[in-house]
Amino acid sequence: MTFDRNSGLVIVWVNMVQSGAYTRDQVPKMFNLQEVVGEVLDEQAADAA
């Protein structure tokens, strides 16, 4: 199984990290979840800058 940026679990984790409920390091190392969440967060940070 692989996740992409539109996967529900990715969206949930991105929101939880952005809200401060969890840190990036707390995203589970499940399949490619941590990588995709990191990519989305990096992209959003670049867009905000």
N, C-alpha and C positions, 0 to 999 in steps of 0.2 A: 504494500500500500504506500502511496506517496500523496503528499499534500501539495496543494497549490494555493496561491494567494486568495482564491475564492472559497476555499474550504471553510466550513463553519468553525471548526476547531482553531484554525489559524486566526480567523476574525476574532474569536473569543479571547484567545491569548494575546493578540495585539492590543485589544481593548484593556485587558487586565494589566498589562505592562504599562500602557500609557496612563492608566489611572493611578498607578503606583501601588496597586494591590500585590504585585509580584515584580521581581526583577527579571531581567533578560536571562540571567543564569538559572532561574528557577523554571524556565520553560522545559518541559520534559524532553529527554533525548529519545523520542519515539519516532521511528522512521526518519523523515526529513523535516519534522515539525519545527525543531529549533532553528534550522537553517532558514526556512521560509519565513518564520516570524521575524528573524533577524533582518532578512532582506526587506520585508515590508516596513519595519521600523526605520531602517536606514534610509529607505526611499522617502518615507514621510518626513524624516528629519531634513533630508536634502531639499525637499520641496518647500519646507517651512523656512529655510535659510535664505 
